[in-house]
């Protein structure tokens, strides 16, 4: 394998994703988190990649309502085409609860 793409929302969180990243580094495998599932997953992956000297990319696909419509301040590429790392507390994002409600399944 040349590239590993774990999804931190599915492999056990940030700690397990970090372990996977270091194992990938130990075996000369590129680590690119699968972060486009939701804004929460993308924010987690951005924070993770920012903390690792062995990671360079995060998967980001747009448009995606699960990313753009559930946060108060949507992600935007900067002038260089990069996603800035959110700097607010926690994962750095504020959820838009009205946006989340639009995707909630009726019980």
N, C-alpha and C positions, 0 to 999 in steps of 0.2 A: 504494500500500500504506500502511496506517495503522500496522500493528504487524509487527515482525519477530521471529521466534522461533527463533534458531539454537540448536542443541544442541552445546555445547562438546565433547562426546565424538565428534561427527561432522564438525565444520567445521574442525578443525585445532587444537583445544585452546583454552586460555585466551587466548593471544596473539591468535589469529585472531578469537575471540569479542569480544575488546576492540576490535579494529579494526572489526568489524561494528557494535558499539555506538556508536562514534564516527561512523561513516558514517551510521547511523540518526539520530543527533543532528544532524549537519550537514544532513539532509534532512527534519527535523521528523517523524521516524517513531519511534513508541514501541518500545523495546527490552525484551522480556520473554523471558528465556532459557527454553528448553524443558528443564526440569531434573528431570522426574519419572521418567526412565528407570531409574536406579539410584541408590543412596545416594552413590556416587562422583560421578556427574553432578550430583546435587542439591547436594552439598557444594561442587563446583567452581563451580556457578552462584551459590551464596550468596556465596562469596568474591569472585567477579567483580562481582556487583551491589553488594556492600559497598564496592568500590574505585572505583565510577563514580558521579559526581554526576548522571548522566543516566538512571540506571536506578532503578526503584522496586519492581518485582515480580519474583518467580520463580514459574514454574508449579510447583504442588505438589498432587499428587493422592494421596489415601490412602483405603483401605488399598492398599498395594503391597508384596508380599513382597520385591521386589528393592530396596526402600528400607528397610523396617523389619527385615528378617531377616538382613541381611548386615553390620550394624554392631553394635559392642558396646553403644553407647548410642544408642537410636533417636531420631530427630528428634521433637520435641514442640512444638506451638504454645504460646506463652506466654499470659499472661492477656489480652493485647490481640489474640490471634489471629495473632500473627506468629511466624515461625520465627527463633529466635536464630541468629546467625552462629557456627559452631563456632570455638573459640579455641585448640584444641590445635595442635601443629606440622603443617605441610603443609596439607592441605585441612581439617584440624580434626577428622577422624573416625578411629576405630580400627575396622578390619574384624574381623568375627566369622568366622573361617575355617571353623568348623563350619557356620555359616549359608551361606557361599559353597559349601561342599561339597554341600549339599542341592540346589543348582541346577546343579552341574557335569554336563556331558554325559559319558556313558561313552565311553572311547576305543576 
